[in-house]
């Protein structure tokens, strides 16, 4: 069975909450024109990166994430509460990185539904080891890279506030507005959060 190659570039920055909001704001202010938005962010160094190469790399990564979202989701990312913003950024990351989406759905949400709220690096390690059978690029990673992958995945869960600092899965309160834009895009998006979804 042929599997698509996984993108693992999220290890370079984690959730990038503040930077993602800045880029989303620029996109909406530019009339939803990606070229204009990215040019503005880069020319004015709105990401406040120390070097041009770091700014370009971060901007490229954030744009690839945001382009997974609908304009309604991006607008809510700009106007919503901090919690709504984090959840939309988590969604964008899951849509961009299939490994993250599979982990969110198959491990985090599954544990939550089984009333097993504890999650740690060992859970991520087991998940990645199981994925190695389908993705050679994971098998060829150096141990240090695998360790970084696990650490960043856990950090992103904490930054999204889906996992507490002491490693407990937290079900986020989904506002009606957020639920509406998520379901309009795809009802399956709700499976990326530790939620008990009403049938």
N, C-alpha and C positions, 0 to 999 in steps of 0.2 A: 504494500500500500504506500503510495507516494504522499509525502507530507510537504507542505510549503515550508520554506526556511523561516525560522523565527527571527524577529527583530529583537535584539537584546539591548538596544541603545539607551534604554531608560536607566541603565546603571550609571550613566554619566551625570545624572542630576536629580534623581528622585522625582517628587511630584512637581517641583518648580511652581509652587502656588502663586507667589507674588508676580513672578515674571510672566506666567500664563495670563493672569488678569490684565497685566499691562498690554500684552499683545492683543488680547480679546477686545480691550477698550479701543485700541488703535484701529482694529478691524471694523468695529461698529462705527467709530467716528469717521472712518474713510468711506462710509457708504457701502460696507461689505465688499471692498475691493482689496484682495490679498496683496497685489503688487504695491499699491499705494501704502497699505498698512505696514508691510514689512520694510519698505523703503524708509518710512517715517521712523520706525523703531530703530533701524540700523543707523540712519544719518544723525539722529538725535541721541544715540546711545541710551535709549530709555531703559534698557536692561541693566545699565550701570556696570557693565563688565569691564575688567581692567584691561583686557586686550581685545583687539578687533576679532581675532580668530575665535576666542571664547564666546564673544557676542554672536558671531555668525553661527557657530555650532549650536548654541542654546536656542537661537531664534529659529534655525532650521528644524530642530527637534520639536519645539513648541508648536510651530506652524503645522507640522505633520500630524501632531496630536489634534489640534483644533480643527483641522480640515476633515476629521472624522465626524464632527458634530454638525447638526443642522443649524441654520441661522437663528432659529428660536432658542436652541440650547445655548448658543454663544451669547445671545442677548440676555438671557437669564443669568449667564455666568457674569456678565457685566453688572446687571442691576440687582442680582439676588443677594441674600444674606451670605455671610462668610461660610456657613455650613452648606448652603446650596452650591456655592462656588466650589468648595472642596469636592463635593459629590459629583459635580459635572466634570471637574478635572479628572477625577478618578475614572469616570465613564470614558472620557477621551483617551486616557492611558490604556484602559482595557481594550477599547476598539482599535487602538494603534498596535498594541503588543498582545498577541494571542496567548502567549505564555501567562501573562498577568490575568487575562480574562478567564482562562481555564482554571487557574488557581482560585480566583474569586468565586467562580461558580461551583467548581467541583470539590474544593476543600473548605474555604471560608464559609460559604453559604450552607454547604452540606453539614458541617460541624454545628453551625448555629441551629439548623432545623432539628438536629439530633440532641439539642440541649447541651452540647459539648462546647463550652464557650472559650476554652483555653487554646491558645495557638502559639507556637514558638518556631524557632529556626529548624528544628527537627522535622516539623510538618512540611516545611518548604523543601527541605532536603529530600524527604521521601517522595514528594511530588515530582521534583526535578529528576530524580533517579528513575521514576516510572516513565517519564517523558523521553528519557534517553533512548528507549527502544524504538521510538518513532522519529527522533531528531538527532542525526549524527553530529550536528554542530554543538549540541550540549555535551555529548560524550567526549568531544575533542578539546573541551575547555580545560585550562589549567586549574588545579585545585584552588588557587588564590582567586581566580575569576569566578569560580562556582561559589566560593564563600562570599564574594562581593555581591553576586547576584542575589543570594539568599538574604543578605543584610539589607540591600536596597529594597527588595520586595517587602520586607517587614517594615522598613522605614516608611515606605509609601502608604502602607495600611495604617500606620500610626498618624502620618501627616493628614490622611483623609479622615481621620477620627473614626475609622471602622474597627480599629483595635486600640485598646487603651494602653497606657504606658506600661502597665503590669501584665500585658499579654492577654487581655480578655476581649473577645469579639463583642462589638457594640452595634446594635441595630440602630441605624440612623432614622430620625424622624423625617419622612419624606413629605414635603409640603404639597398641597394640591396643585400648585403651579408647576412644581418640578415634576410631579407624577404625570401631569398632563403633557408636558413637552417630551418626556421620556417615552411614554406609551404611544404618542403620536408618531415618533420616529420608529420605535419598535418595542412592543410589550416585553420582548426578551431582554431588553436592557435592565429591567428590574431584577433579573436573575444574577446580575453582577454585584448585588448588594446583599448583605445578610438580613433578609426580610422574609417574613412569612406572608406570602402573597395570597390574598383572598381569591378563590376561584369564582 
